[in-house]
Amino acid sequence: MDRKEYALALARQGFKLFPLVANTKLPLKDTDGYKSATSDLEAVSGWFKAGPHINIGLRLDAANLLVVDIDRHNSSHNGVISLAKLKEAGYELPINTYSEQTPGDGLHLFFKLKGQHPHKRVNWRPGIDILTDFVVIAPSVIDGKSYHPLSGATIAQAKQVPDWLTRDLTKSKLDVARKTAKATHKTWAGRWLDDLVQGTTTGNRNVFLTSLVGKILNTGCQSETAYELLQYANGRLETPLPDKEVNRIFISILKR
């Protein structure tokens, strides 16, 4: 699959795309990531003059889409098992929608939203994330393995999101969390996870995110994981920083 021609075909359909560094999920230098996504054919074509092997990101909110991201390579955190449990409880995801296999042997199921746009959910169920801001798409490649479609359908032919999933994603989780919370000893990791969710004031955003990403990287996780958590934390702020500033913070910590 030719990346340039595929990207141009999506742009012609009105999908907003953005370029990623080859072999990664990181936005190109001096771009604003998914917030700078465009369907301008000249701009999209220009990306490939400088880098024919760039990866491609799709802005989901502009396309009124969400992606169910299913992890299958971790036996203790397997999204397929979570899907089976949901089905047993009467909550089934239609699998005849547009879908892609990821380089890590996971699955991306694409669904059209009916209006209300929920927030991104990391670990919505064990091994399952809900993506609502952006997603890396075929024919992007990570470590020699590609994202590739699993059916003859196209992104434009994604099915409507099930009503039960919309309700689950838009209802308040706060009361449920309070009712089910158990008293536990708060660890170092627990404290920075709380920080990630609770956020900070507008005037303290740079210091907060710089400290947070440092703590995340100290866990020993992959840089791509730290970057996605940083984006998630920024997105939860009352007034998020521009992606360019978030990228600057991330790169500055990586260089230390």
MARTOR-862897 format. One line per field, with one value per atom (N, C-alpha, C): chain; z, x, y; residue in one letter. Coordinates in nm, 2 decimals. Atoms other than C-alpha are relative to their C-alpha. Layout:
MARTOR-862897
chain [A_...] .
z [Z_...] .
x [X_...] .
y [Y_...] .
resn [A_...] .
This chain:
MARTOR-862897
chain [A_A_A_A_A_A_A_A_A_A_A_A_A_A_A_A_A_A_A_A_A_A_A_A_A_A_A_A_A_A_A_A_A_A_A_A_A_A_A_A_A_A_A_A_A_A_A_A_A_A_A_A_A_A_A_A_A_A_A_A_A_A_A_A_A_A_A_A_A_A_A_A_A_A_A_A_A_A_A_A_A_A_A_A_A_A_A_A_A_A_A_A_A_A_A_A_A_A_A_A_A_A_A_A_A_A_A_A_A_A_A_A_A_A_A_A_A_A_A_A_A_A_A_A_A_A_A_A_A_A_A_A_A_A_A_A_A_A_A_A_A_A_A_A_A_A_A_A_A_A_A_A_A_A_A_A_A_A_A_A_A_A_A_A_A_A_A_A_A_A_A_A_A_A_A_A_A_A_A_A_A_A_A_A_A_A_A_A_A_A_A_A_A_A_A_A_A_A_A_A_A_A_A_A_A_A_A_A_A_A_A_A_A_A_A_A_A_A_A_A_A_A_A_A_A_A_A_A_A_A_A_A_A_A_A_A_A_A_A_A_A_A_A_A_A_A_A_A_A_A_A_A_A_A_A_A_A_A_A_A_A_A_A_A_A_A_A_A_A_A_A_A_A_A_A_A_A_A_A_A_A_A_A_A_A_A_A_A_A_A_A_A_A_A_A_A_A_A_A_A_A_A_A_A_A_A_A_A_A_A_A_A_A_A_A_A_A_A_A_A_A_A_A_A_A_A_A_A_A_A_A_A_A_A_A_A_A_A_A_A_A_A_A_A_A_A_A_A_A_A_A_A_A_A_A_A_A_A_A_A_A_A_A_A_A_A_A_A_A_A_A_A_A_A_A_A_A_A_A_A_A_A_A_A_A_A_A_A_A_A_A_A_A_A_A_A_A_A_A_A_A_A_A_A_A_A_A_A_A_A_A_A_A_A_A_A_A_A_A_A_A_A_A_A_A_A_A_A_A_A_A_A_A_A_A_A_A_A_A_A_A_A_A_A_A_A_A_A_A_A_A_A_A_A_A_A_A_A_A_A_A_A_A_A_A_A_A_A_A_A_A_A_A_A_A_A_A_A_A_A_A_A_A_A_A_A_A_A_A_A_A_A_A_A_A_A_A_A_A_A_A_A_A_A_A_A_A_A_A_A_A_A_A_A_A_A_A_A_A_A_A_A_A_A_A_A_A_A_A_A_A_A_A_A_A_A_A_A_A_A_A_A_A_A_A_A_A_A_A_A_A_A_A_A_A_A_A_A_A_A_A_A_A_A_A_A_A_A_A_A_A_A_A_A_A_A_A_A_A_A_A_A_A_A_A_A_A_A_A_A_A_A_A_A_A_A_A_A_A_A_A_A_A_A_A_A_A_A_A_A_A_A_A_A_A_A_A_A_A_A_A_A_A_A_A_A_A_A_A_A_A_A_A_A_A_A_A_A_A_A_A_A_A_A_A_A_A_A_A_A_A_A_A_A_A_A_A_A_A_A_A_A_A_A_A_A_A_A_A_A_A_A_A_A_A_A_A_A_A_A_A_A_A_A_A_A_A_A_A_A_A_A_A_A_A_A_A_A_A_A_A_A_A_A_A_A_A_A_A_A_A_A_A_A_A_A_A_A_A_A_A_A_A_A_A_A_A_A_A_A_A_A_A_A_A_A_A_A_A_A_A_A_A_A_A_A_A_A_A_A_A_A_A_A_A_A_A_A_A_A_A_A_A_A_A_A_A_A] .
z [0.00_0.00_0.00_0.01_-0.11_0.10_-0.11_0.19_-0.06_0.05_-0.01_-0.07_0.07_-0.24_0.10_-0.09_0.05_0.08_-0.07_0.25_-0.08_0.08_-0.04_-0.03_0.02_-0.10_0.12_-0.12_0.27_0.00_0.00_0.24_-0.09_0.10_-0.07_0.06_-0.06_0.14_0.12_-0.11_0.40_0.13_-0.13_0.67_0.02_-0.04_0.85_0.05_-0.03_0.87_0.05_-0.04_1.03_-0.01_0.02_0.98_0.13_-0.12_1.23_-0.05_0.03_1.24_-0.04_0.05_1.05_0.11_-0.10_1.26_0.14_-0.14_1.56_-0.01_-0.01_1.69_0.03_-0.04_1.75_-0.12_0.11_1.55_-0.05_0.05_1.32_0.07_-0.06_1.45_-0.06_0.04_1.44_-0.04_0.02_1.41_0.13_-0.12_1.65_0.02_-0.01_1.62_-0.06_0.07_1.56_0.00_0.01_1.63_-0.12_0.13_1.31_-0.12_0.11_1.11_-0.11_0.12_0.76_-0.11_0.12_0.45_-0.13_0.11_0.23_-0.09_0.08_-0.06_-0.03_0.03_-0.13_0.13_-0.13_0.24_0.02_-0.02_0.26_-0.10_0.10_-0.06_0.03_-0.04_0.07_0.11_-0.10_0.37_-0.05_0.06_0.15_-0.08_0.08_-0.04_0.09_-0.09_0.27_0.07_-0.07_0.42_-0.06_0.06_0.20_0.09_-0.09_0.49_0.13_-0.12_0.74_0.04_-0.04_0.94_0.00_0.02_0.92_0.12_-0.11_1.20_-0.05_0.04_1.17_0.12_-0.11_1.38_0.01_-0.01_1.51_0.03_-0.04_1.67_-0.12_0.12_1.34_-0.09_0.08_1.17_0.07_-0.08_1.44_0.02_-0.01_1.50_0.14_-0.11_1.80_-0.04_0.03_1.80_0.13_-0.11_2.04_-0.02_0.01_2.09_0.09_-0.08_2.19_0.00_-0.02_2.32_0.01_0.00_2.25_0.04_-0.01_2.33_0.15_-0.14_2.71_0.07_-0.05_2.87_0.12_-0.13_3.20_-0.02_0.03_3.03_-0.14_0.14_2.72_-0.02_0.04_2.56_-0.06_0.06_2.38_0.11_-0.12_2.72_0.06_-0.05_2.83_-0.09_0.10_2.51_0.02_-0.02_2.58_0.13_-0.13_2.94_-0.03_0.03_2.80_-0.08_0.08_2.55_0.09_-0.09_2.83_0.08_-0.08_3.02_-0.09_0.09_2.71_-0.07_0.07_2.58_-0.11_0.11_2.24_-0.10_0.10_2.00_-0.14_0.14_1.63_-0.06_0.06_1.46_-0.15_0.14_1.11_-0.04_0.03_1.13_-0.06_0.05_0.97_0.11_-0.10_1.16_-0.06_0.04_1.15_0.10_-0.09_1.30_0.02_-0.04_1.48_0.00_0.00_1.47_0.13_-0.12_1.83_0.01_0.01_1.71_0.07_-0.06_1.86_-0.11_0.09_1.70_0.02_-0.01_1.62_-0.07_0.06_1.57_-0.01_0.02_1.42_0.00_-0.01_1.50_-0.02_0.01_1.40_0.12_-0.12_1.68_-0.05_0.04_1.68_0.04_-0.04_1.82_0.12_-0.11_2.17_-0.01_0.02_2.17_0.14_-0.13_2.48_0.01_-0.02_2.63_-0.02_0.01_2.56_0.13_-0.12_2.81_-0.01_-0.01_2.89_0.10_-0.08_3.03_0.04_-0.02_2.99_0.06_-0.05_3.04_-0.01_0.01_3.10_-0.14_0.14_2.77_-0.11_0.10_2.60_0.04_-0.01_2.55_-0.10_0.09_2.39_-0.05_0.06_2.15_-0.07_0.06_2.06_-0.05_0.05_1.97_-0.13_0.12_1.72_0.01_0.01_1.60_-0.11_0.11_1.39_-0.09_0.09_1.08_-0.10_0.12_0.79_-0.10_-0.01_0.62_0.08_-0.09_0.90_0.05_-0.04_1.02_0.13_-0.12_1.36_0.01_-0.01_1.39_-0.11_0.11_1.05_-0.01_0.01_1.12_-0.02_0.04_0.97_0.06_-0.03_1.06_-0.14_0.13_0.80_0.02_-0.01_0.73_0.01_-0.01_0.82_-0.09_0.09_0.57_-0.12_0.12_0.24_0.02_-0.03_0.41_0.01_-0.02_0.44_0.13_-0.12_0.73_-0.01_0.02_0.58_0.02_-0.01_0.61_0.15_-0.14_0.99_0.05_-0.05_1.17_0.12_-0.12_1.43_0.13_-0.13_1.78_0.07_-0.07_1.99_0.11_-0.10_2.22_0.14_-0.14_2.53_0.02_-0.02_2.47_0.01_-0.01_2.42_0.14_-0.14_2.75_0.10_-0.09_2.93_0.00_0.02_2.80_0.05_-0.03_2.88_0.14_-0.13_3.22_0.10_-0.10_3.53_0.07_-0.07_3.69_0.14_-0.13_4.00_0.11_-0.11_4.22_0.01_0.00_4.11_0.07_-0.06_4.20_0.15_-0.15_4.54_0.07_-0.07_4.62_0.01_0.01_4.52_0.05_-0.04_4.64_0.13_-0.12_4.90_0.06_-0.06_5.15_-0.03_0.04_5.02_0.04_-0.03_5.10_-0.14_0.12_4.84_-0.03_0.04_4.65_-0.08_0.08_4.46_-0.14_0.13_4.13_0.02_-0.02_4.29_0.01_-0.01_4.37_-0.13_0.13_4.02_-0.09_0.08_3.87_0.05_-0.05_4.10_-0.06_0.06_3.98_-0.15_0.14_3.62_-0.02_0.01_3.67_0.05_-0.06_3.90_-0.07_0.07_3.69_0.09_-0.08_3.80_-0.06_0.04_3.76_-0.13_0.13_3.43_0.01_-0.01_3.56_0.03_-0.04_3.67_-0.10_0.10_3.35_-0.04_0.04_3.23_0.10_-0.11_3.56_0.04_-0.03_3.63_-0.10_0.11_3.29_0.00_0.00_3.31_0.11_-0.11_3.65_-0.02_0.02_3.55_-0.09_0.10_3.24_0.05_-0.07_3.44_0.08_-0.09_3.69_-0.08_0.09_3.41_-0.06_0.06_3.24_0.10_-0.11_3.57_0.03_-0.02_3.57_-0.09_0.09_3.29_-0.12_0.11_3.04_-0.13_0.13_2.66_-0.01_0.02_2.55_-0.07_0.06_2.33_0.10_-0.11_2.64_0.08_-0.07_2.83_-0.07_0.09_2.54_0.00_0.01_2.52_0.14_-0.13_2.90_0.02_-0.01_2.88_-0.08_0.08_2.60_0.08_-0.07_2.81_0.12_-0.12_3.12_-0.05_0.05_2.91_-0.05_0.05_2.75_0.12_-0.11_3.10_0.07_-0.07_3.20_-0.05_0.03_3.20_-0.13_0.12_2.94_-0.05_0.04_2.77_-0.07_0.07_2.64_-0.15_0.14_2.26_-0.01_0.02_2.13_-0.02_0.02_2.02_0.13_-0.13_2.38_0.08_-0.06_2.51_-0.06_0.07_2.25_0.05_-0.05_2.37_0.14_-0.14_2.73_-0.01_0.01_2.63_-0.05_0.06_2.42_0.10_-0.10_2.69_0.11_-0.11_2.95_-0.06_0.06_2.71_-0.01_0.02_2.66_0.13_-0.13_3.03_0.03] .
x [0.08_0.00_0.09_-0.08_0.15_-0.05_0.04_0.15_-0.05_0.04_0.13_-0.14_0.12_-0.15_-0.12_0.11_-0.35_-0.04_0.03_-0.31_-0.08_0.07_-0.42_-0.15_0.13_-0.72_-0.09_0.08_-0.83_-0.03_0.01_-0.77_-0.11_0.11_-1.00_-0.13_0.13_-1.27_-0.03_0.02_-1.23_0.06_-0.06_-1.04_0.12_-0.11_-0.79_0.12_-0.12_-0.44_0.11_-0.12_-0.11_0.12_-0.12_0.25_0.07_-0.08_0.45_0.14_-0.14_0.82_0.00_-0.01_0.90_0.03_-0.02_0.88_-0.04_0.05_0.72_-0.14_0.13_0.40_0.02_-0.03_0.57_-0.03_0.03_0.46_0.14_-0.12_0.71_0.04_-0.05_0.93_-0.07_0.07_0.76_-0.14_0.14_0.41_-0.07_0.08_0.13_-0.08_0.06_0.05_-0.14_0.13_-0.31_-0.08_0.07_-0.43_0.03_-0.03_-0.26_-0.04_0.05_-0.43_-0.07_0.06_-0.54_-0.05_0.03_-0.71_0.04_-0.06_-0.53_0.09_-0.08_-0.40_0.14_-0.14_-0.10_0.09_-0.08_0.01_0.03_-0.02_-0.04_0.11_-0.10_0.16_0.14_-0.13_0.43_0.08_-0.07_0.50_0.09_-0.07_0.62_0.12_-0.12_0.87_0.12_-0.11_1.08_0.02_-0.01_1.00_-0.10_0.10_0.85_-0.04_0.04_0.84_-0.06_0.07_0.66_-0.12_0.12_0.38_-0.11_0.12_0.02_-0.09_0.10_-0.21_-0.13_0.13_-0.58_-0.07_0.07_-0.77_-0.14_0.13_-1.07_-0.11_0.11_-1.27_-0.06_0.04_-1.28_-0.08_0.07_-1.41_-0.12_0.11_-1.66_0.01_-0.03_-1.50_0.06_-0.08_-1.37_0.05_-0.07_-1.14_0.01_-0.02_-1.16_0.14_-0.14_-0.79_0.02_0.00_-0.76_0.14_-0.13_-0.43_-0.01_0.01_-0.37_0.13_-0.13_0.00_0.04_-0.03_-0.02_-0.10_0.10_-0.18_-0.07_0.07_-0.25_-0.08_0.07_-0.39_-0.06_0.04_-0.57_-0.14_0.13_-0.84_-0.10_0.10_-0.99_-0.08_0.07_-1.07_-0.10_0.10_-1.23_-0.12_0.11_-1.44_-0.09_0.08_-1.55_-0.09_0.08_-1.66_-0.11_0.10_-1.85_-0.12_0.10_-2.03_-0.09_0.07_-2.12_-0.10_0.09_-2.28_-0.10_0.10_-2.48_0.04_-0.05_-2.26_0.10_-0.08_-2.12_0.04_-0.04_-1.91_-0.01_0.00_-1.99_0.14_-0.14_-1.68_0.00_0.00_-1.80_0.02_-0.03_-1.69_0.14_-0.14_-1.37_0.10_-0.10_-1.07_0.14_-0.13_-0.70_0.08_-0.09_-0.43_0.12_-0.11_-0.16_0.14_-0.13_0.22_0.02_-0.02_0.19_-0.10_0.10_-0.08_-0.13_0.12_-0.35_-0.11_0.11_-0.68_-0.05_0.06_-0.82_-0.14_0.13_-1.20_-0.05_0.05_-1.34_-0.15_0.15_-1.69_-0.03_0.05_-1.89_-0.08_0.07_-2.02_-0.13_0.13_-2.38_-0.02_0.02_-2.32_0.10_-0.08_-2.17_0.14_-0.14_-1.79_0.06_-0.06_-1.66_0.15_-0.15_-1.31_0.07_-0.08_-1.03_0.01_-0.01_-1.02_0.11_-0.11_-0.70_-0.04_0.04_-0.76_-0.15_0.15_-1.14_-0.04_0.01_-1.14_0.15_-0.14_-0.82_0.03_-0.04_-0.64_-0.07_0.08_-0.88_0.01_0.00_-0.83_-0.11_0.09_-1.09_0.07_-0.07_-0.93_-0.10_0.09_-1.12_0.07_-0.07_-0.85_0.07_-0.07_-0.62_0.04_-0.05_-0.49_0.10_-0.09_-0.20_-0.07_0.08_-0.34_0.09_-0.07_-0.24_0.03_-0.10_0.00_0.12_-0.12_0.22_0.07_-0.08_0.50_0.07_-0.08_0.66_0.09_-0.09_0.97_-0.02_0.01_0.92_-0.14_0.13_0.56_-0.11_0.10_0.26_-0.13_0.14_-0.08_-0.07_0.07_-0.31_-0.14_0.14_-0.68_-0.03_0.04_-0.85_-0.12_0.12_-1.14_0.01_0.00_-1.23_-0.07_0.07_-1.42_0.10_-0.08_-1.29_-0.03_0.03_-1.27_-0.14_0.13_-1.57_-0.12_0.11_-1.77_-0.01_0.01_-1.72_-0.14_0.13_-2.03_-0.03_0.04_-2.23_0.05_-0.04_-2.10_-0.12_0.12_-2.33_-0.05_0.06_-2.57_0.06_-0.04_-2.45_0.14_-0.13_-2.09_0.00_0.01_-2.19_-0.04_0.05_-2.38_0.11_-0.11_-2.09_0.11_-0.11_-1.84_-0.04_0.04_-2.05_-0.06_0.06_-2.19_0.12_-0.10_-2.01_0.05_-0.06_-1.76_0.03_-0.05_-1.70_-0.07_0.07_-1.97_0.04_-0.04_-1.88_0.13_-0.13_-1.52_0.00_0.00_-1.60_-0.06_0.06_-1.83_0.08_-0.07_-1.59_0.15_-0.14_-1.26_0.03_-0.05_-1.07_0.12_-0.12_-0.82_0.12_-0.12_-0.48_0.12_-0.12_-0.12_0.04_-0.03_-0.04_0.15_-0.14_0.29_0.04_-0.06_0.52_-0.08_0.07_0.35_-0.14_0.14_0.01_-0.02_0.01_0.09_0.01_0.00_0.19_-0.11_0.13_-0.11_-0.11_0.10_-0.33_0.03_-0.03_-0.14_-0.05_0.04_-0.20_-0.15_0.15_-0.58_-0.04_0.06_-0.62_0.05_-0.04_-0.42_0.05_-0.05_-0.32_-0.06_0.06_-0.40_0.07_-0.05_-0.34_0.14_-0.13_-0.04_0.11_-0.10_0.14_0.02_0.01_0.09_0.14_-0.13_0.45_0.08_-0.08_0.61_-0.07_0.07_0.34_0.03_-0.02_0.38_0.14_-0.14_0.76_0.03_-0.02_0.76_-0.07_0.08_0.49_0.07_-0.06_0.67_0.13_-0.12_0.99_-0.03_0.04_0.82_-0.04_0.04_0.66_0.12_-0.12_0.99_0.08_-0.08_1.15_-0.06_0.05_0.92_0.06_-0.07_1.12_-0.09_0.09_0.83_0.07_-0.05_0.89_-0.04_0.02_0.91_-0.13_0.13_0.60_-0.11_0.11_0.40_0.00_-0.01_0.53_-0.06_0.05_0.44_-0.15_0.15_0.08_-0.06_0.05_0.04_0.01_-0.01_0.17_-0.11_0.11_-0.08_-0.13_0.13_-0.36_-0.01_0.00_-0.26_-0.03_0.03_-0.25_-0.14_0.13_-0.58_-0.11_0.09_-0.74_0.00_-0.01_-0.63_-0.11_0.11_-0.89_0.03_-0.05_-0.68_0.13_-0.12_-0.44_0.10_-0.10_-0.11_0.00_-0.01_-0.05_0.09_-0.08_0.09_0.15_-0.14_0.41_0.07_-0.07_0.48_0.01_-0.01_0.40_0.11_-0.11_0.64_0.14_-0.13_0.91_0.03_-0.02_0.86_0.05_-0.03_0.88_0.14_-0.14_1.20_0.10_-0.10_1.37_0.03_-0.02_1.31_0.08_-0.07_1.43_0.15_-0.14_1.76_0.08_-0.07_1.84_0.07] .
y [-0.12_0.00_0.12_-0.12_0.33_0.11_-0.09_0.57_0.13_-0.13_0.89_-0.01_0.01_0.78_-0.04_0.03_0.63_0.12_-0.12_0.95_0.10_-0.09_1.16_-0.04_0.06_0.93_0.04_-0.04_0.99_0.15_-0.15_1.36_0.04_-0.03_1.37_-0.02_0.03_1.22_0.09_-0.10_1.50_-0.04_0.04_1.31_0.09_-0.09_1.53_-0.09_0.09_1.37_0.09_-0.07_1.47_-0.10_0.09_1.34_-0.04_0.05_1.13_-0.04_0.04_1.06_-0.15_0.14_0.74_-0.09_0.10_0.43_0.03_-0.04_0.61_0.05_-0.06_0.76_0.15_-0.14_1.10_0.09_-0.10_1.41_0.05_-0.07_1.57_0.12_-0.12_1.85_0.12_-0.13_2.19_-0.02_0.02_2.05_0.00_0.00_2.06_-0.13_0.13_1.69_0.00_0.02_1.60_0.13_-0.12_1.95_0.08_-0.07_2.06_-0.09_0.09_1.78_0.07_-0.07_1.88_-0.10_0.07_1.75_0.07_-0.07_1.99_-0.08_0.09_1.79_0.04_-0.05_2.01_-0.02_0.01_2.00_-0.15_0.14_1.62_-0.05_0.05_1.56_0.05_-0.06_1.79_-0.08_0.08_1.57_-0.10_0.11_1.29_0.04_-0.04_1.50_0.00_0.00_1.53_-0.14_0.13_1.19_-0.10_0.09_0.92_-0.12_0.11_0.68_0.04_-0.05_0.90_-0.09_0.07_0.74_0.10_-0.09_0.88_-0.01_-0.01_0.99_0.05_-0.04_1.04_0.07_-0.08_1.31_-0.06_0.07_1.12_0.10_-0.08_1.40_0.08_-0.07_1.59_-0.08_0.09_1.28_-0.06_0.05_1.21_-0.16_0.14_0.87_-0.03_0.05_0.67_-0.14_0.13_0.37_-0.08_0.10_0.07_-0.07_0.05_-0.02_-0.12_0.13_-0.39_-0.05_0.06_-0.52_-0.15_0.15_-0.89_-0.07_0.07_-0.95_-0.02_0.01_-0.94_-0.10_0.10_-1.25_0.04_-0.04_-1.08_0.13_-0.13_-0.77_-0.01_0.03_-0.92_0.06_-0.06_-0.71_-0.09_0.09_-1.00_-0.07_0.06_-1.16_0.10_-0.11_-0.83_0.00_0.00_-0.83_-0.12_0.12_-1.19_0.02_-0.02_-1.09_0.10_-0.10_-0.79_-0.07_0.07_-1.02_-0.09_0.09_-1.26_0.08_-0.08_-0.97_0.07_-0.06_-0.87_0.12_-0.12_-0.59_-0.05_0.05_-0.69_0.11_-0.10_-0.48_-0.07_0.06_-0.54_-0.01_0.02_-0.68_0.02_-0.02_-0.61_0.14_-0.14_-0.25_0.00_-0.01_-0.12_-0.02_0.03_-0.25_-0.02_0.01_-0.26_-0.09_0.07_-0.49_0.09_-0.09_-0.30_-0.08_0.07_-0.38_-0.09_0.08_-0.52_-0.11_0.11_-0.78_0.04_-0.05_-0.56_0.03_-0.03_-0.45_0.14_-0.13_-0.11_-0.01_0.00_-0.11_0.14_-0.14_0.21_0.01_-0.02_0.34_0.15_-0.13_0.64_0.04_-0.05_0.86_0.06_-0.05_0.98_0.15_-0.14_1.33_0.03_-0.03_1.34_-0.07_0.05_1.30_-0.02_0.03_1.12_0.03_-0.02_1.17_-0.13_0.12_0.93_-0.07_0.09_0.64_-0.10_0.09_0.47_-0.11_0.12_0.11_0.01_0.00_0.15_-0.14_0.14_-0.23_-0.06_0.06_-0.45_-0.03_0.03_-0.44_0.08_-0.08_-0.19_0.14_-0.15_0.18_0.05_-0.07_0.41_0.13_-0.11_0.66_0.09_-0.10_0.98_0.12_-0.12_1.23_-0.03_0.04_1.06_-0.15_0.14_0.72_-0.01_0.04_0.59_-0.10_0.08_0.43_-0.07_0.06_0.20_0.11_0.11_0.18_0.04_-0.04_0.32_-0.13_0.11_0.10_0.03_-0.01_0.04_-0.12_0.11_-0.17_-0.10_0.09_-0.32_-0.07_0.06_-0.42_0.11_-0.10_-0.24_-0.01_0.00_-0.13_-0.04_0.04_-0.30_-0.04_0.03_-0.33_-0.15_0.14_-0.66_-0.04_0.03_-0.63_0.09_-0.09_-0.48_0.13_-0.13_-0.20_0.11_-0.11_0.15_0.08_-0.08_0.40_0.07_-0.07_0.58_-0.09_0.10_0.26_-0.06_0.04_0.23_0.00_0.01_0.12_0.10_-0.09_0.33_-0.06_0.05_0.30_-0.05_0.05_0.08_0.10_-0.09_0.27_-0.03_0.04_0.08_0.06_-0.06_0.20_0.15_-0.15_0.56_0.03_-0.03_0.55_-0.02_0.03_0.39_0.11_-0.09_0.64_0.15_-0.13_0.95_0.02_-0.02_0.87_0.03_-0.04_1.00_-0.13_0.11_0.76_0.03_-0.04_0.96_-0.07_0.06_0.82_-0.15_0.14_0.46_-0.02_0.01_0.52_0.02_-0.03_0.66_-0.12_0.11_0.37_-0.13_0.13_0.10_0.02_-0.02_0.26_-0.07_0.07_0.07_0.07_-0.06_0.21_-0.08_0.07_0.13_0.09_-0.07_0.23_0.07_-0.07_0.50_-0.01_0.02_0.41_0.12_-0.10_0.64_0.01_0.00_0.53_0.05_-0.04_0.58_0.15_-0.14_0.94_0.07_-0.07_1.04_-0.04_0.03_0.85_0.09_-0.10_1.07_0.13_-0.13_1.37_0.01_0.01_1.27_0.03_-0.02_1.26_0.13_-0.12_1.56_0.12_-0.12_1.80_0.11_-0.11_2.15_0.13_-0.13_2.52_0.05_-0.05_2.71_0.05_-0.06_2.90_-0.09_0.10_2.58_-0.11_0.12_2.37_-0.05_0.04_2.37_-0.08_0.07_2.28_-0.13_0.13_2.02_-0.11_0.10_1.84_-0.04_0.03_1.86_-0.10_0.09_1.70_-0.14_0.13_1.44_-0.09_0.09_1.31_-0.05_0.06_1.28_-0.12_0.11_1.06_-0.12_0.11_0.86_-0.08_0.06_0.80_-0.08_0.07_0.70_-0.14_0.14_0.39_-0.10_0.09_0.25_-0.03_0.03_0.26_0.05_-0.05_0.31_0.15_-0.14_0.67_0.03_-0.02_0.63_-0.01_0.01_0.52_0.13_-0.12_0.82_0.12_-0.11_1.05_0.00_0.01_0.92_0.04_-0.04_0.96_0.15_-0.14_1.31_0.07_-0.05_1.39_-0.01_0.02_1.24_0.10_-0.09_1.45_0.14_-0.14_1.77_0.01_-0.01_1.69_0.01_-0.01_1.67_0.14_-0.13_2.02_0.09_-0.09_2.29_0.08_-0.07_2.48_-0.07_0.08_2.23_0.09_-0.06_2.35_-0.04_0.04_2.36_-0.12_0.12_2.04_0.03_-0.03_2.22_0.02_-0.02_2.32_-0.14_0.14_1.96_-0.07_0.06_1.83_0.05_-0.06_2.07_-0.05_0.05_1.96_-0.15_0.14_1.59_-0.02_0.01_1.63_0.05_-0.05_1.84_-0.10_0.11_1.56_-0.12_0.12_1.29_0.03_-0.04_1.48_0.00_-0.01_1.49_-0.13] .
resn [M_M_M_D_D_D_R_R_R_K_K_K_E_E_E_Y_Y_Y_A_A_A_L_L_L_A_A_A_L_L_L_A_A_A_R_R_R_Q_Q_Q_G_G_G_F_F_F_K_K_K_L_L_L_F_F_F_P_P_P_L_L_L_V_V_V_A_A_A_N_N_N_T_T_T_K_K_K_L_L_L_P_P_P_L_L_L_K_K_K_D_D_D_T_T_T_D_D_D_G_G_G_Y_Y_Y_K_K_K_S_S_S_A_A_A_T_T_T_S_S_S_D_D_D_L_L_L_E_E_E_A_A_A_V_V_V_S_S_S_G_G_G_W_W_W_F_F_F_K_K_K_A_A_A_G_G_G_P_P_P_H_H_H_I_I_I_N_N_N_I_I_I_G_G_G_L_L_L_R_R_R_L_L_L_D_D_D_A_A_A_A_A_A_N_N_N_L_L_L_L_L_L_V_V_V_V_V_V_D_D_D_I_I_I_D_D_D_R_R_R_H_H_H_N_N_N_S_S_S_S_S_S_H_H_H_N_N_N_G_G_G_V_V_V_I_I_I_S_S_S_L_L_L_A_A_A_K_K_K_L_L_L_K_K_K_E_E_E_A_A_A_G_G_G_Y_Y_Y_E_E_E_L_L_L_P_P_P_I_I_I_N_N_N_T_T_T_Y_Y_Y_S_S_S_E_E_E_Q_Q_Q_T_T_T_P_P_P_G_G_G_D_D_D_G_G_G_L_L_L_H_H_H_L_L_L_F_F_F_F_F_F_K_K_K_L_L_L_K_K_K_G_G_G_Q_Q_Q_H_H_H_P_P_P_H_H_H_K_K_K_R_R_R_V_V_V_N_N_N_W_W_W_R_R_R_P_P_P_G_G_G_I_I_I_D_D_D_I_I_I_L_L_L_T_T_T_D_D_D_F_F_F_V_V_V_V_V_V_I_I_I_A_A_A_P_P_P_S_S_S_V_V_V_I_I_I_D_D_D_G_G_G_K_K_K_S_S_S_Y_Y_Y_H_H_H_P_P_P_L_L_L_S_S_S_G_G_G_A_A_A_T_T_T_I_I_I_A_A_A_Q_Q_Q_A_A_A_K_K_K_Q_Q_Q_V_V_V_P_P_P_D_D_D_W_W_W_L_L_L_T_T_T_R_R_R_D_D_D_L_L_L_T_T_T_K_K_K_S_S_S_K_K_K_L_L_L_D_D_D_V_V_V_A_A_A_R_R_R_K_K_K_T_T_T_A_A_A_K_K_K_A_A_A_T_T_T_H_H_H_K_K_K_T_T_T_W_W_W_A_A_A_G_G_G_R_R_R_W_W_W_L_L_L_D_D_D_D_D_D_L_L_L_V_V_V_Q_Q_Q_G_G_G_T_T_T_T_T_T_T_T_T_G_G_G_N_N_N_R_R_R_N_N_N_V_V_V_F_F_F_L_L_L_T_T_T_S_S_S_L_L_L_V_V_V_G_G_G_K_K_K_I_I_I_L_L_L_N_N_N_T_T_T_G_G_G_C_C_C_Q_Q_Q_S_S_S_E_E_E_T_T_T_A_A_A_Y_Y_Y_E_E_E_L_L_L_L_L_L_Q_Q_Q_Y_Y_Y_A_A_A_N_N_N_G_G_G_R_R_R_L_L_L_E_E_E_T_T_T_P_P_P_L_L_L_P_P_P_D_D_D_K_K_K_E_E_E_V_V_V_N_N_N_R_R_R_I_I_I_F_F_F_I_I_I_S_S_S_I_I_I_L_L_L_K_K_K_R_R_R] .
